[in-house]
Amino acid sequence: MSGAHARGTRTFKTVGSAKTAGTVKTAGGAKPPKSDLGTEITASLVVFLVALPLCIGVAVASGVPAELGIISGVIGGLVVGAVRGSTLQVSGPAAGLAALVAETVAEHGVAMLGVIVLGSGILQIVLGVLRLGRMFQAISLAVVQGMLAGIGLPLMFGQLYPMADGKAPGTPIENMAGVPGLLADILTDRQAMIATLLGVVTVVLSFLWKKVPGPVKKVPAALVAVAIGIGVAALPGVDVKTLQVGDLLASVQVPGGEQFAGLADAAIITSILTFTVIASAESLFTAAAVDRMHSGPRTRYNTELIAQGAGNTVAGILGSLPITAVVARSSANVQAGAKTRLSRTLHGLWLLAFALLLPQVLALIPISVLAGVLVHSGWKLFAPEEFPKMWRQDRGEFVVMTTTTLVIVATALLEGVLIGLAAGIVLAALRMSQTVVRQHVEDDTAKVVMAGNATFLRLPKVIEALEAAAAAGKPRIRLDLTGVTHLDHACRNQVEEFTAQQRGMGLRVELLMPGPARTAAAVPDLPEPETRDPALDTGAPGPTAEWFYLDTRPLPDDYAQRSPLVR
């Protein structure tokens, strides 16, 4: 078979940037790579060990009982993991939503959390059925990174207090301002110092554990930190706070009529919409990232959105935490060699078995260790290295990214994302509205030539050029807009008003608008512009406007080299 014939008969749609020899990435419909049962079980155990401390830590950071975090982890495995949306992506309670959940619980109570999560899940299913899953990919990367940074920074500062067995003051700004006082308290309290050291060891292990030589580095760093914390907490004279764990089944709170009546509250509806947007975006952005980690089947975005909705619907019915896809668990799943959905589904089963059979082990875990795990997660979300990188690549996007982060930290997640989206749209509009305006004087004529997209965003530039032409003091003004590819109403109206005003003052104004127009050379015996019938022309700006012939004289030789007087 010739090369040309091969190309004509075999067309592969590749997705993502990773390349694997002998393997073609196809959009969703590829045959799953072969995998053995032992590898899938091993991978599921690795994911379980990563997920366990994260589930508990996220619950504690969210201000809800630890059992609810485990329940959400189980749902993320057994419900979301069983659906064919994404093969290797693992879901559960996410650190990125911890601050939002804590704020919601503080305002509306734990009982209302189930209704909010349930409403979000149903909305996600509707969005997936309507095939709007990829809509979330149409968000500026700068906004996404700014959102993650805005989530990660408050998470880090908020968890510094539990890491010292203390309680955070409140808002992100208050938490940041209270750090000096926190340090002073740590230095004067021996038990707080021990708890803080456990948290610091956890953070250091989280950063450095992968650099440990040998097979031991395959053990999750969080699990190692938990083991160290349990050992230290058991020592005589050590009195650090440990996790308070109750009955898993008793912690289930199915929403009742009183909770559903809260749907009449506009604040509850706003919370549902916020949870839906943030959880969906985080899950689908994570899916795109996980797809780049492996060479298996690609994510079906609409199906995955339905899967996330199904998980959140079940979580809402059980009064548990919202669920999203989580990068830490997903990357651990890929690195452990998983190839099918079995590993992520089994990890939910291991979580359920552990919580039911060994709950007493959970009560031995120091809270400061879990806070250290979340401080590391917050740093990964914040990703400070992305800011200088964005500055070098695109300073406009850097402004959008930084604005999103700062507004989230100063106000709240929803406000920050909305302002970030608005800033991204304005940036895109400014860049799409590129108008080049050149203005010069030749003999008795002041000439203005415009090209590009003339929209209201460039109106100041257009007005400046028109005023400069009028101030030239010449008896004739020539406005050549034939190079304009888009002329919106605001700019058109300004040009036509200027033309009428100058003609009213006795000046001769040649107005060449975008669109087809016939010239004197193209139509034999065409009358001079002052006396001919305007109906003979096509493309004139209006029935009463004058249409002057196109001046075919060449521009000055040095015109192309001239710098625009207006840019």
N, C-alpha and C positions, 0 to 999 in steps of 0.2 A: 504494500500500500504506500503510495507516495505521501510526502509530507502535506501537500496541499489537500489531498483527498482526506487525510486524517483530520486535518483542521476543519474540513467541511462536514464531517460526520460525527465528530465528538466535540461538543460545546459544553464546557463546564463553567458554571457561575460561581466564582470564588468570592468568599466573604471574609473580611478581616485581613490582617497583614501578616500573620504568621504563616510560614511555609514549612511543610513536612514532606520529605522525599517519599514518593510513592503514594501519598495520600492527598486527595482532593477535598477541600472543604466545600460542601454544597449547602444550599439554603434549606435547612430543615429536613429535606427528604433523603439524605444520605443514609446508607446502610450503617448501623452502629458498628464501631470497631469491635473485634472479638476481645473478650475478656473472660478470665476464669473466675469461678465463684470465690476462691480463696482470696484473690486480690480485692474483689468487691467487699468482702467481709472485713478484711484488714483496713481498707480505706474507710469503711463506715465506722470502725472503732476509732481511727485517728480523728475523724470529723466529730465523733461523740466527745472525745477528750478535749477538743478545741471548743466545742459548743457549750459544754457543761458550765465552766466558769463564766463564759460570756452571757449565757441565759440568766444566771443568778445575778451577775453584776449589773446587767441592764435593768433587771427588775428592781434591784436595790436603788439604782440611780434614778429610776422612774418613780420612786416613792410608792411602790406597791409590794405586796408580799413576794418573797422569792419563788414561791410555788407557781405563781402566774407566769414567771419567765420560763420555767420548765415546761409548763403546759403549752405555751406558745412554741417552744422548741420542738415539742412532740408533734404539734400540728404541722409545723413547717416541714418535718420529715415525713410523717405518715399521710398528710393530705396534699400539700403542695408538691412534695417529692414524688408522689405517685402519678402526677399528671405529665403528659409529654410536651411540656412547654420548653424547658431547658433540660439538657441531659445531666450536666454536672453542677449546675448552680444549686447552692444549698440555702434554705430560708430559715428564718427564726426571728426572735425579737432583736431589733437592731439598735446599736448604740446611737446611731444618728437620730433616732426618734425619742431618745430617753428624755431630753430636755423638754420636748414638746409634750410628751406624755405626763411628765411631772407637773408641768404648768396646767395641763388639762385636769389632772387629778386634784390638784390644789384648788382649782376653781369650781369644779363640778362634782368631785368625789369619785371614788373608785367604782361605785355602782353605775355611774353614767358612762364609764369607759367602755363597757360592753356594747351599749347602744351606738356609741360613736364608731367603734371598730366594726360593728356589724353593718352600719350604714356605709362605711368606706368599702367594705368587702363587696356589698351589693353593687355599688357604683363601679368598682373595678370590673366586675363581671359584665356589667352593661357596656362599659367602654371596650372591653375585649370582644364582646359579641358584635358591636358596631364596627369592629376592626380599626380601632383608633389607637392600638398599641404603639405603633411607630410614631404617633403624634408627639410622644414624649421625647423622641430623638431630635425633634426640630427646635430644641432649646440650646441656646448658645453654650458652648463648652465653658466659657468664662463664667457664666451664671452658675453652671453646675459646680465648678471648682470653688467658686465663691460661696455657694450654699454649703458645700461640704466643709470648707474652712470655717464658715460661720457656725456650723454645728460642732465642729471639733474643738474650737478654741474655748467656748463656754463649758464644754464637757470636761476638758482638762482642768480648768480652774475650779469647776464645781466639785470634781472628785478629789481635789487636794485636801478638802476638809474631812470626808470619810476616811481618807488615807491616814489621817491623824486621829481617827476615832472622834472627830468633831462633826458639827452640823454646819452646812453652808449657810451664809447670811440670807441669800435670796437671789436677786437678779445677777446676770453675768457681770455687770459693772460693779455691783456690790461685792461679788465674790473676788474680783480682781483687786479691788481696793482693800479688801480685808486680809490679803496675803501677809503683809508685814505683821499684823496682829496675830495671825495664825502661827507664824514662825516664832514669835515671842512666847506663845502658849506652849509650843512644842518643847522649847528649851527649858521650860520650868516644870514640865510634867514628864516623869520617867516613863509611864505607860504610853503616853502619847508619842514619846520619842521611839519606843520599841515598835509601836504600830507603824509609825512613819518609816522607820528603817525597813520593815517588812514590805511596805509599799514601794519604797525606792528600789529594793532588791528585785521586786517583781518587774518594775519598769526596766531596770538594767538588763535583767534576763530576757525580757521581751525583745530588746534591741540586739543583744549579743548572742543569743542562744544558737542562732543559725550558723554562727562562725565556729562553734565547738566542733573539733574534729571527731571523726568516727560516726558510727551508726546511732550514738546516743542523741545526736541532734534531731533525729526524727521524732523524738518524744516532744509533744507540744510544750513550749516554754511556759504557758499558763498553768499546765498541769504540774510542772516542776515547781513553780512558784507556790501553788496551792499546797503541795506536799511539804515544802519548806515551812510555809506558814503554819500548817497543822502541827508540825514538829515543834516549832518555837512556842506556839500557843500552849502546848502541853507542858512546857517547862515550869518548874516551881517558881513562884514569884512573878510570873507573867500573867497579866490580867487585861488582855486586849479583847475588844468586842468581837464576837463571832456571830455567824449567821444564825438567825432564828427561823427554823423550818417547822412547819406544821403538816397536817394531813393534806396530801395533794388533792384528793377528791373533795375534801371539805372546803377547800379554797375556791372551788368553782362557784361563781355567782351568776346564775342565769338572769338576765334582765327581766323585770316584771312590768306591769302596767304603769306604775309610777314613773319608771325610767323612760318608757316609750312616750309618756306624756311630755317629757322634756324636749321632744322633737319640735314642739311649738316654739321653743326658744331659738331666736336667731343665732345666738352664740353657739348653740349645739350644732346647728346646720353649718355654720362657718368652720367649726372644728372638724366636722365630717369631710367637708370639701378640702380642708388643709391636709388632713391625714391621707385622703385619696391621692391628691396631687403629689405630695412628698413621697409617700410610700411607693406609688407607681413609678415615679421618676427614678427613685433610688434603685428599685428592683430592675428596671429595664436598662439603666446605665450600667449596673453591675453585670447584667447579662451580656452587654456588649464587651465589657472588660474580660469576663470569663471566656467568652468565645475566642478571644485572642490568645488564651492560655493553652488551648488544646486544638486538635485536628479532627474532632468528631463532628457530629451533626450540629448545625447552627440552631440558635434559639428561634422558636416560633413566637414572635413577640405578642401577638394577640392571644395565642393559647396560654402563654406564660402569664399574661395579665389576668386571664380568667382563673388560672391556677392560684395566683396570689389573692384574687378576690374570693375564691372558695376557701382558702386558708383563713383569711380575715373574717369571713362570714362565720366559720366555725369558732374562731377565737372570740368573736363578738358574742356569740350565743353562750359561750362558757365564761364570759366576763374577763377575758385574758388580754394580754398585750398585743398590739398590732404586729403584723409580720411583714418583713421585707426580705429580699435576697441579701446575703451578707458576704462581703468579699473575703473575710478571713476564713470562714468555713469553706467557701467555694474553692479558694486557692489551695487549702489543705486537701480538699477532695481530689483536685486535679494532680497535685504533687504526689499524692499517695498511690496514683496509678489507676484510679477509677475510670471506667469506660461507659458505664450504664447508669440508669436511675436507681439501681438497687442499693448502691452505697448510701446515697442521701436518704433513701426511704428507711433503711435499716438503722441509721443513726438516730432517727426519731424513736425507734423501738428500744434502742439501748437507753435513751434518756428516760423513757417511761419505766423501764424495768428498774433502773437505778433509783429513781425517785420513789418507787413503790416498795422496793426490797431493802434499800440501804439509806433511808432518810437520815439516820443518825450520823452518817459520815458527813453530810452537808452541814450539820450543826457544829462541826469542828473547824470549819473554814473561817479564818479571820476576815472581817469586812475590809480591812486595809489592803489585803492582797487583791480582792476583787476590785477595789478602787484603783489599785495600781494597774490592773489589766485594762481598765477603762481609760486611765490616763494615757496609756500607750495607744489605745484605739483612737482617742481624741487627737493625739499627735499625728497619727497616720491620716486621719480625716483632714486635719489642718494643713498638712503637707506644705510646710513653709518654703521648701525648695521650688514649689510651683510658681511662687510670686516673682522671683527674679527671672525665672525661665519665661514667664508670660511677658515680663517687661522687655526682654530681649526680642521676643517674637513679634509682639503686637502691643504697643503702648495703649491703644484705644481699648483693647480687650482687657488689658491690665487694669484700667480705670473701672471697667464694668465689674471685674472680678473683685477688686478691692472694695468698691462701693457696696456690692452685695454682702460681703463679709462684715463690713463695719455696721451696716444697717441691721443685719441680723443680731449682731452682738449688742447693739444699742437698743433695739426694740424687740422684735420677735421674728420667728422663722418666716411666717407668711408675708409680713410686711417687707422683709429683706428680699425674699424671692421675687415678689411683685415689682419692687423698685429695681432690682437687678434686671428683670425681664424688660422693664420699660427703658432702662439705660441701654440694654443691648439692642432694642428696636430703634432707639434714637441714633445709636452709632451706625447701625446698618443703613438707616435712612440717609444719614449724612454722607455715608460713603457711596451710596447709590446715586445721590444727587450731586454729581460732579459737574459743575458748570464752569467752562472756560470763557472768560469775557475779555476781549481785546478792544481797546479804544485808541484811536489815533485821529489826527487831523491831516487832511490832504486838500490843498487848494482852498476852495470855499466850502468844503464839506467836513463835518465832524462825523466820523464813522464808528459804529459799534458793531462788532461781530461776536455772536454768541454760538457756542456749541456744547453738546452734552445734554444732561438732564436738568432742566430749569424747573425747580419746585419751590414751594414757599420757604423751604429751609435755606435757599440761596437768594431769597428776595432782597436782603440788604446789599448783596453784591450787585444785583441787577440795578437797583435804585441808584447805587453809587455810580455805576457806569453811565446811566441815563443822565444823571445830574451833571456829570463831568462833560458829557456831550453838549448839554444845554449851556453850560458855562463857557464853552469854547468860543461863543460869540459869532459863529458862522451862520450864513443865511440858509444853509441846507444841512439836514441831519439824515444820515443813512443808517437804518437799523436792520442788520442782516441776521435773521434768526433761522435761516434755512438749514444750518448745521445742527439745530436743536432736535434731539431724538424724542424728547418728551417735554411738553410745555403745559404745566398745570394751570388751573384757573387763576390762581393768585398772580402768577407771573404774567400770564396773558393779559389779565385785567390791568396790571400796572403798566405794561407796554402800551396798550391801546389808550389808556387814560393819558399817558405821557404824550403819545402821538397827537391826540385830539387837542390837548392843551397847547402844544407847540404850534400846531397848525392855526389854532385860534389866535396866536400871537403873530401870525403872518409868516412863519418859517415854512420852508418846503421840507417835508419829512417823507423820506422813502422808507416804507415799512415792508420788509420781505419776511413773511411768516413761513413756518414749516408747512410742507405739503406741496402738491403740484401747482405750478403756475406757468402760464404762457408768456413769452416775452415778445417784444416788438419784432425781433429778428425771426421768431418762429411763425408769426402771423402776418402775411403780406398786407400792406396798406392799412395796418392797424393805426388808428388815430393816435395823436400824441396823448400822453397820460392825463393832461388837464381837461381834454374835451371828449375822450372816448366813453362809450357806454360801459359801466362797470359790469353789466351782465355778460360782456364778452369774455370776462376772466373767470377762471375756476380757481378755487383756493383762496379767494379774497377773504379778509377777516370779517367783513360785514357788508350789507347792501349799500351802505352810505360811505364806506371807507374808500380812500383813494388807493389805487394799486399802481405803483410805479414800475417802469421797466427795470429789468435786471441789468445792472451796470456791468458790462462784460470786460471793461478795462482791467488789465492785470494789476494785482496789488504791487506795491513797491518791492524791489528785489530783496530788500533786507527785512521784509515783513515777518517771514517765518522765524527769523532770529531775534525779533524784538521780544522783550519781556512784557507780559501782560501788565497793563496799568492796574487792572483789577483781577484778583485771583481769589 
